[in-house]
Amino acid sequence: MNWDDTTDDAAGAAERLVGASADGEDQAVEAALRPKDLGEFIGQEKVREQLDLVLRAARARGATADHVLLSGAPGLGKTTLSMIIAAEMGAPIRITSGPAIQHAGDLAAILSSLQEGEVLFLDEIHRMSRPAEEMLYMAMEDFRVDVIVGKGPGATAIPLELPPFTLVGATTRAGLLPPPLRDRFGFTAHMEFYEPAELERVIHRSANLLDVAIDTEGAAEIAGRSRGTPRIANRLLRRVRDYAQVKADGVINREIAGAALSVYEVDARGLDRLDRAVLEALLKLFGGGPVGLSTLAVAVGEERETVEEVAEPFLVREGLLARTPRGRVGTPAAWAHLGLVPPRQGAGTGQQDLFGS
């Protein structure tokens, strides 16, 4: 099980069963289920192999590991990997986030208290303030920061030497990182979405740790609805476990998993109520589009940002919705998924045909 603790989804996304953000319950469960070393970490084969080489080489040299940048969608394992890096190096870890560092002084206070070899995990690094970001450049490269004392003409810069440390930065939006910061990381990795077979392994491991009985077909049913994200897979597993305990004998098979997820409105492709509402409005009300985002949001009864940032990314990735210069368009796969018949060629414009032709 591999998760990351934050997301840039719009407000309210954390309440979705298939949302990739982590609420208090998720974080508590994740702490118990997280793998402790690279051998236990499931999936991300290339990243694991490359990171293993980086860490083993650093241990052989008796040096701190290179700075590491992890990018990818929420819930794929960035926080977990940062903890594994610290464990593999036998070092303590300090965890903070970009939004928490609003001033250069905030970062200076953290850096000045680091121990030699310590791992500093900086989540949502793309959201750090610019003054702190510029201070981080020198800290990463020279293990030194200049602390400004005083203001105006009398201000002086006091150089502060730092012990060697490893920075692990995590971001869901690598494109927002300025090149000077990105170039200072010795190792960068992009976390990919998981294949169903990998998620099945995640689910079986979690079920074993949670003492939940589940068969192969039950795990496959949950994995197929998990959007390629381990955090979602584990959340669905817990909800199916609840259903199995109340409605059945506690054993999860395909039938029980399907029935449970139907109760929670998660369909066979992992779409939930919001996803289907967006598709139904697009196809039924607007003939498949194109239709503007604001109009679509009003039809669904949601904020524009919620539709754009919460529902659309998965629908686009699944090939159910397309973004075009003229607006949102439903794909043939969307019509098939909802069991609807698309309009005849040239009629799916989202506008009434005034002349009946």
C-alpha angles and dihedrals in degrees: 000000000000125000145160123216106225144049140186093221118135121269113288096029090108089069093062117099089220095042114121095220121100123235126192094280093049092049092050093050093043091055089060097042103042116118114246100212142018091264091063095043111106123214131356089093097177094046091049093049094048094044091049090057092049093050097043091050091050091050091049090053092045089235135124116267121259118266111275129212117197120189133179145095121314117276099030100108111273095133091043092053092050090056091047090052090055092046093048090050093045090236135131119252130223116201126203138137140233096248090055092059105071098151136036088242090062090057093043090055091053095044095047091056097051120117122226111281093009119149116233112200112201110188121198088015091173089069096059117119118261097243090052090046092055091049089052091059093067093039092055096044105034102016089236137108132192112228113205114221119193131000138265123003091343095057116119132194116229113197113226119197116219129206114246110275139167120242116206110192122192127195139168090201110047091170090069093061113100114240094243090060096041092050093057093066113096093203128029127184135180117215113223129207113265128254117237092250090056091048090052089058090049091051094048091050092048092046090053092051092045091046092240121151111227133159129216095263092048091053090048091052092053093043092054091058097044100090092235091291124121094207091057091045091056093046091051090047091057092049092048089048089056091050092048092051094050103034102028142017095289095262116120117219132157094276094049093045092049093047093047095050090047088059089053091046096242108140131207093278095044097259116145133197095286094048093050092044090056092048094045092050091047094049104032102035100032103028093243096311155209090222132156121256094239092051091048092049091052091050090052094044094237136114117271091241092052093055094043100043104028109032107023102059093062094041090052092046090051091051093243098116134029130202112220134172088257095049143274118336130193116230127221088257090060092054090048094047093054092042093242130140113238118231119261119279112294095011098090096086098117090244132100116258099235096192098044093238 
